[in-house]
Amino acid sequence: MPAPIAASKTAASPLGALLRDWRARRRLSQLELSLLSGISARHLSYVETGRAQPSRQMVHSLADALEAPLRERNALLVAAGYAPQFRESALDAPDLAVMRRAIEVTLAHQEPFPAFVTDRCWNVLMANDAMGGILGGLKAGGPRHANIVRQVFDPDDMRPFIENWDEVAGDLLRHLSHQVGQHPADAQARALLDEALSYPDVPARLRVRDAAVRPLPVLVTTFRAGDRRLSFFSTLTRFASPAVVALEETTVECMHPADEDTRRYCVELAG
């Protein structure tokens, strides 16, 4: 006996699978998503089962309601049979030259204090001179990896020089876990989280978040090498309303001295 039409449609609906996955992440019922997106629950049900073909505008409405980032919006469009809308140009692409110059100005203005730029997987794309000078002064040759997660968790990298490693590592794991929870289809983020947890001597308590522990108002990262102790807190800058995937996923982190000794050392190093 041939399979029911609805069942075969459901199996052949990549968009439906993505939408159900997104609803699970956002903890939304079909009815709740229909209200948020302005689409009838009946029509949404047909879209999820593949019985109805959504328009491009409808896909955008669903993505808005789900608060999907640009990379995921492209995936939804492709699953619905449309071309991706948001460019995935690299940050060094010629058409992003103006934005890259703005980042370079930010890094330069942060001197003599460190600043760097990362992508969604915490790869360091750019850094100012102060960043290289300070890390190189702590560890001969500077960091082993060009990835913040690996720098923090690898015992052969910056980990031995981070005095409050438990706090820094725990905060980084929480960010990674949140990222994976929000974007489970992001294989790179999942692999990075698994890699971080695979490094030796990662305490079990860092693998879960204790709701009873109140986070500090601002995380301070403290480095120590011999008698030298440097403490920094950070501010993060992102592009407002970007239409390019790489810009949405770019973060500029500026590190500021948390005490006078750190400020003085940075100024003297630059001088």
Buried (B, 14 or more C-beta within 10 A) or exposed (E): EEEEEEEEBBEEBBBBBBBBEBBEBBEBEBEBBBBBBEBEBEBBBBBBBBBBEBEEEBBBBBBEBBEBBBBBBBBBBBBBEBEBEBBEBEBEBEEBEEBBEBBEEBBEEBBBBBBBBBBBBBBBBBBBBBBBBBBEBBBEEBBEBEBBBBBBBBEEBBBBBBBBBEBBBBBBBBEBBEBBEBBBBBEEBBEBBEBBBEBEEBEEEBEEBEEEEEEEEEBBBBBBBEEBBBBBBBEEBEBEEBEBBBBBBBBBBBBBBBBEEBBEBBBEBEE
